[in-house]
Amino acid sequence: MTTISQAGAKEDGAPVPSQLLQRLAAAKSVTVLTGAGVSAESGVPTFREARTGLWAKFNPEELATPQAFRRNPRLVWEWYQWRRKLVAEAKPNAAHLALAEMEGLFPRFQLITQNVDGLHQRAGSRRVIELHGNIMRTKCFEEGTIVSTWKDTGDVPPKCPACGGWLRPDVVWFEEAMPEAEMQQAATASATCDLFFSIGTSAVVYPAAGLPVEALRSGAALVEINPRPTPLTAQAHFALAGAAGVVLPRLLKALQAARRSRPVTTAGGPGA
């Protein structure tokens, strides 16, 4: 394993490992998993940090459940409205932008995220699998269908225009099953890539934490980018310690420079 500390480094700081650059240059398929650490660099508090002001007395784990919504739908809806406001005010950071640009550099590129803020899409990423949903979307609590518009009747939460049930954010709550289609897509992308990046995730929340392990079993090189060690660090081929917004732009810049310096060949050779 190659370990490099990038924390606090300037743009021209610690070099990207040459072996990693070689792997990237040869890669045909890259899969990336991002976690809360990436969004935190945009000012979006992690789930368990979202306890400030009026919400300091509430435990997020006790609000983000179907049972909590049934007991007090107004409270849960208003908490999510507060969180939506934080997300709406956040902007994609350098890590989001670098990943969006990396998407176009490989024949196959898949971004899997545990985040629900949509910042990857706002940065320009198109191949995104949202494992935990999207906080800016709304769905019917009863039918599970996405609802884009509804009549403002003063109800909190608002009512579904189709069935009259309560509306809720389109996120995966505790005690709810993960979305089957997204999990299957993520598992396939993890098992069929050349390189797997685990970025800004604690590597302890399952089933997402099993994806890099699946990639390793399938022979992929594993790259971890995180300020602190995780349970995954010892298994990584490359562990880059630092903020994603610092490490990823440097990695992208080095890869682009390496590609520009490669000799250009023409099919058929001289005299063809």
Secondary structure by P-SEA (a helix, b strand, c coil): cbbbbccccccccccccaaaaaaaaaccbbbbbbcaaaaaaacccccccccccccccccccccccaaaaaacaaaaaaaaaaaaaaaaaccccaaaaaaaaacccccbbbbbbcccccccccccccccccccccccbbbbcccccccccccccccccccccccccccccccccccccccaaaaaaaaaaaacccbbbbcccccccccccaaaaaaaaabbbbbbbccccccccccccbbbbcccccaaaaaaaaaaaaaaaccccccccccc
